[in-house]
Amino acid sequence: MKKSTSSSLPEIKHTNDLFASEEFEHELFTGASAQKRSLRDKTFIDCRFHGCDFSHADFTGSLFEDCSFAECNLSLAKLTDGRMRGVAFTQCKILGIVFSQCDTLTVDMSFSKCTLRNCNFSGLTLKKMRFTGCEIIDSDFVNVDLTEADFSDAIFQDTEFNNANLTKASFIDARGYAIDPRSNKITKAQFSMPEAISLVRYLGVVIK
């Protein structure tokens, strides 16, 4: 994933037409609010968003390339046919997003210390994607390719992995995951004790 090299991006002023333009490049948005706003078919390139509220926003058909979100609220945002190329989320609140509705050919994201609740990543190719230090709750990873994905330090709750390719994925120091080795591919995946013991309960093995 390409990292932004723009250390002094121009900060966008908070006006009523903050997102009136169709294209944005090398810009910084701080504390912006776009709750329930339609932001369809916008283009954001090398932009940074800090402390912004995009809850219920509609990003249908929009492009985000080499962008970063920090401490933002994206709960129930709509990303239908959205294109995510080199997008990083850090300490964001992400609730109820169906990532599987994104343009499946351009999904390149990373998550760090985010709260992901009721999200759906099913059917996507997410090779080498990072979910480090995230809290992942009531979310779905069904029919998904997570080869070499990084879930280290993640905390899981009621999250489903089914027919997922977890080859060489890292679950080092992750907790609370429920992964059935019979219905997921875990070849050379990395797990830490004692949580790794949870894998054998699906095999009918009794450990004393």
N, C-alpha and C positions, 0 to 999 in steps of 0.2 A: 504494500500500500504506500502510495506517495504521501509524504508528509508536507504540510504547508511550510513554505519558507518565508512567508510574509509576516515579519515581526512587527510592522507598523502599519497595519491596515487602517484605512480611513473609517472612523466610526460613523455609523448612520444615525442621524438625528431622529427623534421620535415625533414624527408628524403623522397626520391622519392618512397620508398616502405613502406610508413607509414602504409598502411592498407593491406600489402601483406599477413599477417598471416590469418588463418581462424578463430582463436579464440582469444579473448582478455578478460582479467579478472583483476579487480582492477586496472584499468589504467585511467590516466587523459590525455585528448587531449585538448590542448589550441591553438586557432588560426589556427587550421588545415583547409586545403582546399581540398575538394574532389568534386569539381564541375563536373557534368556530368560523374562521375566515376562509374563504375560497382562495387558494394560492395555486390554482391549477395551471399546468403548462408553463411554469416558471423555470428559469435556468440559473443555478447558483454554482459558480466556479471559484474555488479557493476562497470560500467565505467562512467566517467563524461566527458562531452563535453562543453567547454566554448569558445564562440566566434568563432565557427567553421562554415564553409560554405559548406553545403551539398546540395546546389541548383542543381536540376536536377540529383541528385545521384540516383542510382538504388539499393535499399535494398531488392529486391525480395527474399523471403525465409529466410531473416535474423532474428535472435533472439536478442531482447534487454530485459534484465532482471535486474531489480533494477538499472536502469541507469537514468542519469539526463542530460538535455540539457539546457544551460543557454546562452542567447544572441546569439543563433545560427540562421542561415538562412537555412531553410529546404524547400524552395519554389520549388514546382514541383518535389519533391522527390517521388520516386516510392516505395510503400510498399506492393505490391502484395504478398499475403501469408506471410507477415511479422508477427512476433509474438512479441507483446508488453506486457510485464509483469512488472508492477510496474515502469513505465516510467514517469518521471516528466519533463515538459517543462516550462521554466520560461523566460519571456521576449524574446520569439523567434518569428521570422517571418516565418509564415507557410502559404504558398500560393498554392492553387490548388492540395492539397493532397486528394486522395480518400481513406479515412480511412476505408470505407466499403469493400475495397479489402483486408484488413488484415485478418489474420486467426481469424475468428469470435469467436473461443473458447478461445483465449488468448489476449483479449483486456482489458488492465488495465493501464490507463493513467491518468494524471492530467495536467491541463494547468493553469498557473498563469501569468497575465499581458502579454499575447501573442496577436499577431495580426493574426487572422485566416480569410483568405479571399478565397472564392471559394473552400471551403472544403466540403466534403461529408461524413456524418456520418450515412447515411441511412441504415436501416436494422440491426443495431448493438444493443447489450445489453450493456448499459453504466450506469448501476446502480451505484449511489454514485460518479459518475465522477465529477471532479471539473473543472470549467471554470472561476474561480474567477478573476475579474478585466480584463477580456479579451475584445478585440474588435473583434466582430464576424460579418463578412460582406459577403453577397452573398453566404451563406452556407446552407446546407440542413440537416434537421433532420426529415426524413420521415420514418415511420414504425420503430421507434427506442424506446427502453426502457430506459428512463432517470429517473427512480424511484430514488428519493432522491438525484438527481444531484444538484450541487451547481453552479448557474450562478450569484451569488451575485456580484454587482458592474460591471457587464458586460455591454457593449454597443453593441447593435444590429443594423444592417442596411441591409435591403433586405434579411433577413434570413427566411427560411421557416420551420415551424413546422407543420407536418401533420400526423395524426394517431400516434402521439407520446404519450407515457405514461409518464406524468410529475407528477405522484403522489408523494406528499411530496417534490417536487423539490423547490429550493429556488431561487427566482428572486428578493430578497431584494436589493433595490437600483440599480437594473438593469434598463436600459433605451433602448427605441427604439424597443422592441420586438413586434411581431405581432403574437398573439396566439389566434386562434379561439376555444373557449370552446366547440363548437359543433363537432369539428373534432379532438380534443385532450383531453386526460384525465388529468384533473387538480385537482383531489380530494386532498384536504389538501395541495396544493401547496401554497407557500408564495410569496406575491407580496407587493410592497410598493406603496403608493400614492405619486404623482398623476398618475404615469404610469399605475397603475392597472385599471384606468378608461377605458383604451384602450380595455379591455376584453369585456366590455358590448356593444361596437359598433356593434359586430357581432350578437347581440341578438335583434337588432331592437329597442333598448331602447334609449329614448331621455332624457338626463340629463340636467337640467337647473339650 
